[in-house]
Amino acid sequence: MRRRGPLPEAGPDGLLDACRHLGVGPGEAAYVGDAATDLCCARAAGALAVHATWGAGTTPRLPGEHLTAPSPARLARLLGA
């Protein structure tokens, strides 16, 4: 079933749809973002939340439980790549 219109940014539906499409459970997924809404989305879906703190306009510290990646290289190490 296709949705019409944008989803709320912090809603988990898009992430859950992506997991279903890829054949993985949300507990096997990581959602990387630079905003509090991204981390809320990950938590709501049951995925690992990772705060990317590099780049323009990112917040250095966000509240809540999540991993923090200060660089793409550190993100790769966090995810075991």
C-alpha positions in Angstrom: 0.0 0.0 0.0 1.5 3.4 -1.0 1.1 6.4 1.2 0.0 9.8 -0.1 1.8 12.9 1.1 4.8 13.2 3.4 5.1 11.4 6.6 5.9 13.2 9.8 9.7 13.3 10.1 9.9 11.7 13.5 7.4 9.0 12.7 8.8 5.5 12.3 6.7 4.4 9.3 9.3 5.2 6.7 12.0 3.3 8.6 9.7 0.4 9.2 8.7 0.3 5.5 12.4 0.3 4.6 13.1 -2.6 7.0 10.3 -4.6 5.6 11.4 -3.9 2.0 15.0 -5.0 2.9 13.8 -8.1 4.8 15.3 -7.1 8.2 13.7 -6.4 11.5 14.0 -2.9 13.0 16.2 -4.3 15.8 18.7 -5.2 13.1 18.8 -1.7 11.6 20.6 1.5 12.5 19.2 4.9 11.7 21.8 7.6 11.4 20.8 11.3 11.6 21.9 14.7 12.7 18.7 15.9 14.3 16.6 15.0 17.4 13.7 14.0 15.1 16.0 11.4 13.4 16.8 9.8 16.8 13.2 9.9 17.8 12.3 8.0 14.6 14.9 5.3 15.3 13.7 4.8 18.8 10.1 4.7 17.8 10.9 2.0 15.2 13.0 0.0 17.6 16.2 0.6 15.6 19.6 1.6 16.8 19.8 5.4 17.0 23.1 7.0 15.9 23.7 10.7 16.1 26.0 12.0 13.3 27.7 15.1 14.7 29.8 16.1 11.7 28.9 18.5 9.0 27.2 21.9 8.9 24.2 22.6 11.1 24.5 19.6 13.4 23.9 19.8 17.1 26.9 18.6 19.1 24.9 16.8 21.8 21.3 15.6 21.7 19.4 14.2 24.6 18.3 10.6 24.9 19.9 7.2 24.5 21.9 6.8 21.3 25.4 6.2 19.9 27.4 9.3 18.7 29.5 9.3 15.6 31.7 12.4 15.2 32.9 11.4 11.8 32.1 9.0 8.9 35.1 6.9 9.9 33.9 6.5 13.5 30.4 5.6 12.2 31.9 2.8 10.1 33.7 1.5 13.2 30.6 1.7 15.3 28.7 -0.3 12.8 31.4 -2.8 12.3 32.2 -1.9 8.8 
